[in-house]
Amino acid sequence: MKSPSIWTVIGVVAAVIIAWFVIDAVFSLMWFVAKLVAVAVVAVIVFFVLRSLFRNRTGD
């Protein structure tokens, strides 16, 4: 095997390993953002439900 082809193989392996970690980080970040949005939506719904329940109880 020639020296340039060895460096090509090493470069490809390094690129795959780096890409693996980058994609893992991106998907982790996307999952965190999706959970954050879901929590915000549920919190808004619960807030309005509780507000309507307490408004009806006080007679306003």
C-alpha positions in Angstrom: 0.0 0.0 0.0 1.3 3.4 -0.9 1.6 6.2 1.8 -1.0 8.5 0.3 -3.6 5.7 0.3 -3.0 5.0 4.0 -3.5 8.6 4.8 -6.7 8.5 2.7 -8.0 5.6 4.8 -7.1 7.2 8.0 -8.8 10.4 6.9 -12.0 8.6 6.0 -12.0 6.8 9.3 -11.4 10.0 11.2 -14.2 11.8 9.2 -16.7 9.0 10.0 -15.8 9.1 13.7 -16.1 12.9 13.8 -19.4 12.9 11.8 -20.8 10.2 14.2 -20.2 12.5 17.3 -21.5 15.6 15.5 -24.7 13.9 14.4 -25.1 12.4 17.9 -24.8 15.9 19.4 -27.2 17.4 16.9 -29.9 14.8 17.5 -29.5 15.2 21.3 -30.0 18.9 20.9 -33.0 18.4 18.7 -34.5 15.9 21.2 -33.9 18.5 24.0 -35.6 21.3 22.0 -38.5 19.0 21.2 -39.0 18.1 24.8 -38.8 21.7 25.8 -41.5 22.7 23.3 -43.7 19.8 24.5 -43.4 20.9 28.1 -44.1 24.5 27.2 -47.3 23.5 25.3 -48.5 21.3 28.1 -47.7 24.1 30.7 -49.8 26.6 28.7 -52.7 24.3 28.4 -52.6 23.5 32.2 -52.3 27.2 33.0 -55.4 28.1 31.0 -57.4 25.1 32.4 -56.5 26.0 36.0 -57.3 29.7 35.4 -60.7 28.8 34.0 -61.4 26.5 36.9 -60.5 29.1 39.5 -62.4 31.8 37.7 -65.5 29.7 37.7 -65.2 28.9 41.4 -64.8 32.5 42.6 -67.9 33.6 40.6 -66.2 36.2 38.5 
